[in-house]
Amino acid sequence: MAISDWIRLIVLSVLWGGSFFFVEILLTELPPLTAVLGRLSFGGAGLLLALVILRQPFWPLLQQWRAFAVLGLVNTAIPFSLITFGQTLITGSLASIINAMTPIMTVVFAHLLTTDERLTPGKLLGVSAGFAGVVVLIGPDVLFGDASVWGQLAGLTATACYALGTIYAKRLKDNPVSLNAAGQVCFSVLWLIPVVLIVDRPWTQPMPSLPVWAAWLALGFLSTTLALFLFFKVLKGAGASNAALVTFMVPVSASILGYLFLDERLGPNDLLAYALIVSGLLVIDGRLLKVLCKRLRTAHTAT
């Protein structure tokens, strides 16, 4: 992978890790659904502007509205809302660790719902390690009736939504990626508007402070619009496998930001859970195992 792609990947991990940090700031003054609607509205505006800059037509958004409506609901509106609700009960650092389960969930649902992505022994081992991490993370709270378990389960349910959305998005694979990003975000806004009006009644809420507005804009334009643009650049230049490396890096960025600015701390079980989830991701990714096997064969040949 080129140095430029590594730089994009690092910046992307900070932007996506920063999304958990920015949400923590929004939740000091805003209800979760309003926070999500604002983020997606700003992000959607940025993505539509990107279509104009790239000179891509808007008519496919209307022509494929059913697919974008489903994708916007399953892959954006519901999981974003669940994660943001979860952060009212758990820290952003912990939410980012749970979010790292998304690729593992995708492997499970792909096996159940498709015929061309079956579980292999290696993938099964990786999935087992990932779910062991979830047990370590959530298990003690379930046993002792800690209220934060609902925040963790909300985040875990969001990863299942992302997995389903990823599988569903295959039917839009012939579209430019920027069009798919704009479509799913814009239609997610349409889903959320009536819900926010009914549930949060934003006209009854006080006007947010300037720091909250700044976090809102950063969440929309940086952690959504710019982050998706960088992700697609890495995807195009370095391939899907290398782009997926950001999954390992986001919790690290989120934890560092939470530690520096919000005084968040991860406990030993959180770190153990993250280690298990990362181990599962590494096994599913397969590249590290291939390198180790190659070195073992080389050492065996040399002897």
GUTI-625637 format. One record per residue (C-alpha): chain; residue number from 1; residue in one letter; y, x, z. Coordinates in nm, 4 decimals, m for minus. Layout:
   cadena   num   residuo          y          x          z
        A   NUM         A          Y          X          Z
...
END
This chain:
   cadena   num   residuo          y          x          z
        A     1         M     0.0000     0.0000     0.0000
        A     2         A     0.3442     0.1345    m0.0948
        A     3         I     0.5968     0.2372     0.1708
        A     4         S     0.8284    m0.0414     0.0532
        A     5         D     0.5538    m0.2969     0.1217
        A     6         W     0.4970    m0.1532     0.4695
        A     7         I     0.8692    m0.1845     0.5411
        A     8         R     0.8677    m0.5462     0.4207
        A     9         L     0.5616    m0.6147     0.6351
        A    10         I     0.7242    m0.4707     0.9475
        A    11         V     1.0468    m0.6661     0.8875
        A    12         L     0.8404    m0.9791     0.8239
        A    13         S     0.6531    m0.9365     1.1525
        A    14         V     0.9865    m0.9103     1.3358
        A    15         L     1.1216    m1.2214     1.1605
        A    16         W     0.8115    m1.4290     1.2325
        A    17         G     0.7765    m1.2817     1.5802
        A    18         G     1.1443    m1.3596     1.6282
        A    19         S     1.0801    m1.7265     1.5493
        A    20         F     0.9072    m1.7671     1.8873
        A    21         F     1.2035    m1.5935     2.0519
        A    22         F     1.4594    m1.8147     1.8762
        A    23         V     1.2644    m2.1291     1.9688
        A    24         E     1.2831    m2.0278     2.3352
        A    25         I     1.6629    m2.0217     2.3034
        A    26         L     1.6754    m2.3596     2.1251
        A    27         L     1.4623    m2.5267     2.3917
        A    28         T     1.7191    m2.4467     2.6596
        A    29         E     1.9411    m2.7210     2.5118
        A    30         L     1.7467    m2.9133     2.2466
        A    31         P     1.4385    m3.1387     2.2495
        A    32         P     1.1460    m2.9911     2.0530
        A    33         L     1.1527    m3.2255     1.7514
        A    34         T     1.5269    m3.1836     1.7007
        A    35         A     1.4832    m2.8062     1.7179
        A    36         V     1.2119    m2.8204     1.4501
        A    37         L     1.4109    m3.0523     1.2230
        A    38         G     1.7119    m2.8216     1.2343
        A    39         R     1.5007    m2.5168     1.1600
        A    40         L     1.3345    m2.6804     0.8606
        A    41         S     1.6609    m2.8257     0.7316
        A    42         F     1.8282    m2.4844     0.7278
        A    43         G     1.5135    m2.3199     0.5920
        A    44         G     1.4718    m2.5847     0.3215
        A    45         A     1.8334    m2.5447     0.2127
        A    46         G     1.7786    m2.1710     0.1787
        A    47         L     1.4601    m2.2189    m0.0237
        A    48         L     1.6284    m2.4661    m0.2593
        A    49         L     1.9083    m2.2148    m0.3081
        A    50         A     1.6421    m1.9548    m0.3897
        A    51         L     1.5071    m2.1829    m0.6633
        A    52         V     1.8564    m2.2019    m0.8122
        A    53         I     1.8953    m1.8228    m0.7987
        A    54         L     1.5515    m1.7731    m0.9548
        A    55         R     1.6349    m2.0373    m1.2173
        A    56         Q     1.3250    m2.2388    m1.1415
        A    57         P     1.3286    m2.6120    m1.2205
        A    58         F     1.3379    m2.8777    m0.9484
        A    59         W     1.1450    m3.1449    m1.1378
        A    60         P     0.7985    m3.0260    m1.0192
        A    61         L     0.9061    m3.1170    m0.6646
        A    62         L     0.9236    m3.4811    m0.7733
        A    63         Q     0.6360    m3.4653    m1.0186
        A    64         Q     0.3973    m3.3341    m0.7488
        A    65         W     0.5514    m3.5214    m0.4590
        A    66         R     0.2203    m3.6496    m0.3193
        A    67         A     0.0750    m3.3003    m0.2831
        A    68         F     0.3978    m3.1640    m0.1339
        A    69         A     0.4171    m3.4591     0.1059
        A    70         V     0.0658    m3.3872     0.2364
        A    71         L     0.1326    m3.0137     0.2568
        A    72         G     0.4665    m3.0686     0.4283
        A    73         L     0.3020    m3.2887     0.6908
        A    74         V    m0.0147    m3.0880     0.7582
        A    75         N     0.1087    m2.7330     0.7023
        A    76         T     0.4632    m2.7583     0.8369
        A    77         A     0.5877    m3.0706     1.0181
        A    78         I     0.2901    m3.1186     1.2518
        A    79         P     0.2120    m2.7526     1.3377
        A    80         F     0.5788    m2.6556     1.3811
        A    81         S     0.6254    m2.9521     1.6149
        A    82         L     0.3103    m2.8682     1.8121
        A    83         I     0.4043    m2.5028     1.8540
        A    84         T     0.7585    m2.5900     1.9612
        A    85         F     0.6305    m2.8503     2.2080
        A    86         G     0.3829    m2.5931     2.3354
        A    87         Q     0.6667    m2.3525     2.4067
        A    88         T     0.8111    m2.5993     2.6548
        A    89         L     0.5039    m2.5178     2.8672
        A    90         I     0.4137    m2.1592     2.7740
        A    91         T     0.6071    m1.8483     2.6710
        A    92         G     0.6762    m1.7530     2.3127
        A    93         S     0.4673    m1.4364     2.3606
        A    94         L     0.1626    m1.6413     2.4556
        A    95         A     0.2268    m1.8911     2.1741
        A    96         S     0.2304    m1.6050     1.9218
        A    97         I    m0.1097    m1.4818     2.0436
        A    98         I    m0.2577    m1.8289     1.9997
        A    99         N    m0.0982    m1.8499     1.6546
        A   100         A    m0.2940    m1.5373     1.5559
        A   101         M    m0.6049    m1.7617     1.5544
        A   102         T    m0.4880    m1.9168     1.2250
        A   103         P    m0.6937    m1.6927     0.9903
        A   104         I    m1.0022    m1.7445     1.2062
        A   105         M    m0.9547    m2.1216     1.1968
        A   106         T    m0.9120    m2.0969     0.8190
        A   107         V    m1.2475    m1.9223     0.7842
        A   108         V    m1.4161    m2.1981     0.9885
        A   109         F    m1.2616    m2.4874     0.7967
        A   110         A    m1.3171    m2.3163     0.4614
        A   111         H    m1.6875    m2.2967     0.5451
        A   112         L    m1.6973    m2.6651     0.6422
        A   113         L    m1.4838    m2.8056     0.3609
        A   114         T    m1.5442    m2.5822     0.0588
        A   115         T    m1.8452    m2.4531    m0.1313
        A   116         D    m1.7147    m2.1128    m0.2371
        A   117         E    m1.6062    m1.9652     0.0998
        A   118         R    m1.9155    m1.9720     0.3200
        A   119         L    m1.9568    m1.7965     0.6519
        A   120         T    m2.1262    m1.4591     0.6253
        A   121         P    m2.2835    m1.2830     0.9268
        A   122         G    m1.9744    m1.0624     0.9483
        A   123         K    m1.7362    m1.3557     0.9383
        A   124         L    m1.9451    m1.5389     1.1985
        A   125         L    m1.9181    m1.2376     1.4282
        A   126         G    m1.5405    m1.2320     1.3773
        A   127         V    m1.5103    m1.6049     1.4441
        A   128         S    m1.7160    m1.5665     1.7614
        A   129         A    m1.4883    m1.2890     1.8870
        A   130         G    m1.1802    m1.4994     1.8116
        A   131         F    m1.3092    m1.8015     1.9978
        A   132         A    m1.4129    m1.5792     2.2879
        A   133         G    m1.0468    m1.4803     2.3032
        A   134         V    m0.9479    m1.8466     2.3184
        A   135         V    m1.1935    m1.9040     2.6058
        A   136         V    m1.0471    m1.6088     2.7958
        A   137         L    m0.6939    m1.7348     2.7279
        A   138         I    m0.7315    m2.1063     2.7997
        A   139         G    m1.0461    m2.1208     3.0143
        A   140         P    m0.8926    m2.0290     3.3525
        A   141         D    m0.6126    m2.2842     3.3077
        A   142         V    m0.8675    m2.5553     3.2249
        A   143         L    m1.0737    m2.4731     3.5335
        A   144         F    m0.7752    m2.4763     3.7671
        A   145         G    m0.5931    m2.7691     3.6042
        A   146         D    m0.2851    m2.5683     3.5071
        A   147         A    m0.0311    m2.7783     3.3135
        A   148         S     0.0222    m2.4936     3.0666
        A   149         V    m0.3196    m2.5692     2.9169
        A   150         W    m0.1546    m2.8493     2.7176
        A   151         G     0.0909    m2.6027     2.5680
        A   152         Q    m0.1941    m2.3720     2.4718
        A   153         L    m0.4004    m2.6551     2.3239
        A   154         A    m0.0961    m2.7684     2.1239
        A   155         G    m0.0678    m2.4194     1.9763
        A   156         L    m0.4404    m2.4070     1.9022
        A   157         T    m0.4251    m2.7467     1.7285
        A   158         A    m0.1376    m2.6119     1.5186
        A   159         T    m0.3613    m2.3284     1.3941
        A   160         A    m0.6181    m2.5890     1.2842
        A   161         C    m0.3425    m2.7681     1.0908
        A   162         Y    m0.2417    m2.4416     0.9230
        A   163         A    m0.6053    m2.3839     0.8250
        A   164         L    m0.6340    m2.7293     0.6683
        A   165         G    m0.2990    m2.6810     0.4944
        A   166         T    m0.4078    m2.3462     0.3521
        A   167         I    m0.7205    m2.5005     0.2028
        A   168         Y    m0.5290    m2.7992     0.0648
        A   169         A    m0.2626    m2.5723    m0.0865
        A   170         K    m0.5203    m2.4313    m0.3302
        A   171         R    m0.4592    m2.7309    m0.5545
        A   172         L    m0.1043    m2.6011    m0.6056
        A   173         K    m0.2115    m2.2450    m0.6900
        A   174         D    m0.0721    m2.2655    m1.0438
        A   175         N     0.2823    m2.3221    m0.9134
        A   176         P     0.5260    m2.0399    m0.8391
        A   177         V     0.4938    m1.9575    m0.4700
        A   178         S     0.8661    m2.0132    m0.4161
        A   179         L     0.8272    m2.3695    m0.5462
        A   180         N     0.5387    m2.4396    m0.3075
        A   181         A     0.7371    m2.3022    m0.0143
        A   182         A     1.0423    m2.5131    m0.0997
        A   183         G     0.8310    m2.8232    m0.1614
        A   184         Q     0.6392    m2.8155     0.1638
        A   185         V     0.9473    m2.7399     0.3755
        A   186         C     1.1697    m3.0022     0.2109
        A   187         F     0.9073    m3.2754     0.2387
        A   188         S     0.8425    m3.1803     0.6012
        A   189         V     1.2111    m3.2561     0.6655
        A   190         L     1.1635    m3.6034     0.5160
        A   191         W     0.8677    m3.6627     0.7485
        A   192         L     1.0607    m3.5521     1.0573
        A   193         I     1.3926    m3.7314     1.0049
        A   194         P     1.2741    m4.0822     1.1064
        A   195         V     1.0643    m3.9425     1.3939
        A   196         V     1.3603    m3.7509     1.5371
        A   197         L     1.5901    m4.0515     1.5012
        A   198         I     1.3441    m4.2715     1.6916
        A   199         V     1.2208    m4.0259     1.9555
        A   200         D     1.5097    m3.7888     2.0257
        A   201         R     1.8075    m4.0108     1.9293
        A   202         P     2.0172    m3.6992     1.8545
        A   203         W     2.3475    m3.8858     1.8692
        A   204         T     2.2927    m3.9180     2.2455
        A   205         Q     2.2431    m3.5422     2.2895
        A   206         P     2.5313    m3.3082     2.3806
        A   207         M     2.6594    m3.0707     2.1136
        A   208         P     2.4639    m2.7411     2.1214
        A   209         S     2.6412    m2.4257     2.2317
        A   210         L     2.7288    m2.1428     1.9933
        A   211         P     2.4287    m1.9243     2.0981
        A   212         V     2.1950    m2.2155     2.0209
        A   213         W     2.3606    m2.2722     1.6815
        A   214         A     2.3200    m1.8996     1.6086
        A   215         A     1.9511    m1.9136     1.7024
        A   216         W     1.9088    m2.2271     1.4894
        A   217         L     2.0630    m2.0609     1.1840
        A   218         A     1.8605    m1.7444     1.2379
        A   219         L     1.5410    m1.9472     1.2745
        A   220         G     1.6116    m2.1352     0.9526
        A   221         F     1.7522    m1.8709     0.7224
        A   222         L     1.5868    m1.5565     0.8618
        A   223         S     1.2532    m1.6655     1.0125
        A   224         T     1.1907    m1.9283     0.7443
        A   225         T     1.3726    m1.8597     0.4150
        A   226         L     1.3916    m1.4792     0.4230
        A   227         A     1.0510    m1.4450     0.5898
        A   228         L     0.8778    m1.6509     0.3207
        A   229         F     1.0563    m1.4518     0.0500
        A   230         L     0.9360    m1.1217     0.2024
        A   231         F     0.5847    m1.2567     0.2485
        A   232         F     0.5611    m1.3528    m0.1174
        A   233         K     0.6960    m1.0116    m0.2196
        A   234         V     0.4240    m0.8386    m0.0165
        A   235         L     0.1672    m1.0848    m0.1502
        A   236         K     0.2651    m1.0028    m0.5087
        A   237         G     0.2963    m0.6280    m0.4619
        A   238         A     0.0139    m0.5493    m0.2204
        A   239         G    m0.2245    m0.8442    m0.2402
        A   240         A    m0.3402    m1.1138     0.0005
        A   241         S    m0.5492    m0.8810     0.2186
        A   242         N    m0.2557    m0.6511     0.2925
        A   243         A    m0.0170    m0.9429     0.3397
        A   244         A    m0.2564    m1.0821     0.6014
        A   245         L    m0.1934    m0.7715     0.8151
        A   246         V     0.1195    m0.9445     0.9422
        A   247         T    m0.1124    m1.1629     1.1540
        A   248         F    m0.1866    m0.8620     1.3745
        A   249         M     0.1774    m0.7607     1.4030
        A   250         V     0.3563    m1.0884     1.4834
        A   251         P     0.2325    m1.1187     1.8461
        A   252         V     0.3429    m0.7604     1.9115
        A   253         S     0.6944    m0.8306     1.7801
        A   254         A     0.7164    m1.1603     1.9693
        A   255         S     0.5995    m0.9974     2.2930
        A   256         I     0.8478    m0.7099     2.2640
        A   257         L     1.1382    m0.9490     2.1998
        A   258         G     1.0277    m1.1738     2.4870
        A   259         Y     0.9981    m0.8744     2.7193
        A   260         L     1.3372    m0.7266     2.6274
        A   261         F     1.5484    m1.0426     2.6208
        A   262         L     1.3649    m1.3203     2.8080
        A   263         D     1.1814    m1.1230     3.0771
        A   264         E     0.8454    m1.2561     2.9585
        A   265         R     0.5305    m1.0815     3.0797
        A   266         L     0.1733    m1.1012     2.9551
        A   267         G    m0.1083    m1.1020     3.2089
        A   268         P    m0.4346    m0.9040     3.1841
        A   269         N    m0.6272    m1.2057     3.0516
        A   270         D    m0.3607    m1.2572     2.7815
        A   271         L    m0.4001    m0.8986     2.6646
        A   272         L    m0.7802    m0.9243     2.6738
        A   273         A    m0.7635    m1.2467     2.4702
        A   274         Y    m0.5378    m1.0804     2.2146
        A   275         A    m0.7769    m0.7849     2.1904
        A   276         L    m1.0683    m1.0219     2.1234
        A   277         I    m0.8743    m1.2197     1.8614
        A   278         V    m0.7627    m0.8989     1.6882
        A   279         S    m1.1217    m0.7734     1.6950
        A   280         G    m1.2299    m1.0948     1.5261
        A   281         L    m0.9597    m1.0601     1.2628
        A   282         L    m1.0575    m0.6996     1.1944
        A   283         V    m1.4216    m0.7967     1.1471
        A   284         I    m1.3285    m1.0839     0.9136
        A   285         D    m1.0909    m0.8573     0.7208
        A   286         G    m1.3765    m0.6098     0.6779
        A   287         R    m1.1751    m0.3065     0.5753
        A   288         L    m1.2092    m0.1220     0.9067
        A   289         L    m1.5867    m0.1759     0.9064
        A   290         K    m1.6086    m0.0417     0.5506
        A   291         V    m1.4163     0.2716     0.6498
        A   292         L    m1.6391     0.3263     0.9543
        A   293         C    m1.9569     0.2744     0.7511
        A   294         K    m1.8329     0.5146     0.4852
        A   295         R    m1.7599     0.7823     0.7441
        A   296         L    m2.0984     0.7325     0.9082
        A   297         R    m2.2714     0.7719     0.5704
        A   298         T    m2.0660     1.0842     0.4999
        A   299         A    m2.1526     1.2322     0.8401
        A   300         H    m2.5200     1.1453     0.7914
        A   301         T    m2.5238     1.3060     0.4452
        A   302         A    m2.3560     1.6194     0.5825
        A   303         T    m2.6255     1.6590     0.8455
END
